[in-house]
């Protein structure tokens, strides 16, 4: 992987490629998203920089797996949620969710004086059909209030 001169920060030493081809090293390459990653128990950690020369790893194509969410669509969804305060408000406006996920959202507060904060989990309702490009999650707080989160939909192959 010699640096073709297009990106002065690109890794040109080839260490990542050599490591990914060495079965004794826990580094692999995912050609679908063009990423090197460290194999770990329970998951992967994407490698963004070469640990040998410090150069940039290849540009990821992960974004191409998901729909593009336009600023106009984000504004439309904000308007759609602006008047909804409770679970009942959401169900009256949007109907029953496509999925209900027990403890589907978690938050951990900041550590204070060396004491870690607890992690609190909330149930969520997921709506897949409010948008062509977005999955909308409604986070159900303990005080009957709701929070909203959205993520891009995966593109179909």
C-alpha positions as CSV (number, residue, x, y, z in Angstrom):
1,X,0.0,0.0,0.0
2,X,2.4,2.7,-1.1
3,X,1.3,6.2,-0.7
4,X,0.3,7.5,-4.1
5,X,0.9,11.1,-3.1
6,X,-2.8,12.0,-2.8
7,X,-2.9,12.1,1.0
8,X,0.3,13.1,2.7
9,X,-0.9,11.5,6.0
10,X,-1.9,8.2,4.5
11,X,0.0,5.1,5.9
12,X,2.6,4.1,3.3
13,X,4.5,1.5,5.3
14,X,2.2,-1.4,4.8
15,X,2.3,-2.6,8.4
16,X,-1.5,-3.0,8.7
17,X,-1.8,-5.1,5.6
18,X,1.1,-7.3,6.7
19,X,-0.5,-7.7,10.2
20,X,-3.9,-8.6,8.7
21,X,-2.3,-11.3,6.7
22,X,-0.4,-12.8,9.7
23,X,-2.7,-15.3,11.5
24,X,-0.8,-14.8,14.8
25,X,-1.8,-11.1,14.9
26,X,-5.4,-10.2,16.0
27,X,-5.8,-7.7,13.2
28,X,-8.1,-8.3,10.2
29,X,-9.4,-6.3,7.2
30,X,-13.1,-6.0,6.3
31,X,-13.3,-5.4,2.5
32,X,-17.0,-4.5,2.6
33,X,-16.3,-1.3,4.6
34,X,-12.5,-0.9,3.8
35,X,-11.5,-1.0,7.4
36,X,-8.7,-2.7,9.4
37,X,-9.8,-3.8,12.9
38,X,-8.5,-5.3,16.1
39,X,-10.4,-8.5,16.9
40,X,-11.5,-8.5,20.6
41,X,-13.6,-10.7,22.8
42,X,-17.2,-9.6,22.1
43,X,-16.5,-7.3,19.2
44,X,-14.1,-5.3,17.0
45,X,-12.2,-2.1,17.4
46,X,-11.7,-0.2,14.1
47,X,-8.1,1.0,13.6
48,X,-8.0,4.5,12.3
49,X,-4.2,5.0,12.3
50,X,-1.2,2.7,11.6
51,X,0.5,1.9,14.9
52,X,3.8,1.6,13.2
53,X,4.1,4.9,11.2
54,X,1.1,6.8,12.6
55,X,-0.3,7.3,9.1
56,X,-4.1,7.3,8.3
57,X,-5.7,3.9,7.8
58,X,-7.7,3.5,4.5
59,X,-10.8,5.7,4.2
60,X,-13.8,3.8,5.6
61,X,-16.8,3.1,3.4
62,X,-19.1,2.3,6.4
63,X,-21.3,5.3,5.6
64,X,-22.2,3.8,2.3
65,X,-24.1,1.0,4.2
66,X,-26.6,3.6,5.5
67,X,-29.2,6.0,4.0
68,X,-28.3,9.7,3.8
69,X,-30.3,11.8,6.3
70,X,-30.7,15.3,4.9
71,X,-30.9,18.4,7.1
72,X,-34.5,18.9,5.9
73,X,-35.5,15.4,7.1
74,X,-33.9,16.1,10.5
75,X,-35.9,19.4,10.8
76,X,-39.1,17.5,9.7
77,X,-38.6,14.9,12.4
78,X,-37.9,17.6,15.0
79,X,-41.2,19.2,14.2
80,X,-42.9,15.8,14.3
81,X,-41.6,15.3,17.9
82,X,-41.8,18.9,19.2
83,X,-45.2,18.6,20.8
84,X,-44.9,15.0,22.1
85,X,-44.1,14.7,25.9
86,X,-45.3,11.3,27.1
87,X,-45.7,7.7,25.9
88,X,-49.4,8.3,25.4
89,X,-48.8,11.4,23.3
90,X,-46.5,9.4,21.0
91,X,-49.0,6.5,20.6
92,X,-51.9,8.9,19.9
93,X,-49.8,10.6,17.3
94,X,-48.0,7.7,15.7
95,X,-49.9,4.6,16.7
96,X,-48.3,1.4,18.2
97,X,-44.6,1.1,17.7
98,X,-43.0,-1.4,15.3
99,X,-40.9,-2.7,18.2
100,X,-40.8,-2.4,21.9
101,X,-37.3,-3.0,23.4
102,X,-36.9,-3.6,27.1
103,X,-33.9,-1.8,28.4
104,X,-33.1,-0.7,24.9
105,X,-31.3,2.5,25.9
106,X,-28.8,3.1,28.7
107,X,-27.1,6.2,30.2
108,X,-24.2,6.4,32.5
109,X,-23.6,9.6,34.4
110,X,-20.2,11.2,35.0
111,X,-17.8,9.8,37.6
112,X,-17.8,12.1,40.7
113,X,-14.9,12.1,43.2
114,X,-13.7,8.7,41.9
115,X,-17.1,7.1,42.4
116,X,-18.6,5.8,39.2
117,X,-22.1,6.7,38.4
118,X,-24.7,3.9,37.9
119,X,-25.9,3.0,34.5
120,X,-29.6,3.5,34.1
121,X,-31.6,1.6,31.4
122,X,-34.8,2.7,29.8
123,X,-37.3,0.9,27.6
124,X,-37.8,2.2,24.1
125,X,-40.4,2.1,21.3
126,X,-39.0,1.9,17.8
127,X,-40.8,3.4,14.7
128,X,-39.4,2.2,11.3
129,X,-41.9,3.9,9.0
130,X,-42.0,7.5,10.0
131,X,-39.3,8.3,7.4
132,X,-37.7,6.8,4.3
133,X,-34.2,7.3,5.7
134,X,-34.5,7.3,9.5
135,X,-35.4,4.8,12.3
136,X,-36.9,6.8,15.2
137,X,-36.5,5.6,18.8
138,X,-38.7,6.9,21.6
139,X,-36.9,6.5,25.0
140,X,-39.4,6.0,27.8
141,X,-38.1,7.7,31.0
142,X,-39.2,6.6,34.4
143,X,-41.1,9.9,35.0
144,X,-43.4,9.1,32.0
145,X,-41.6,11.7,29.8
146,X,-40.0,10.7,26.5
147,X,-36.8,11.5,24.7
148,X,-36.2,10.9,21.0
149,X,-33.2,9.4,19.1
150,X,-32.8,8.6,15.5
151,X,-30.4,6.7,13.3
152,X,-30.0,6.2,9.6
153,X,-31.7,3.1,8.1
154,X,-29.4,0.5,6.6
155,X,-29.3,0.5,2.8
156,X,-30.7,-2.6,1.1
157,X,-28.2,-4.5,-1.0
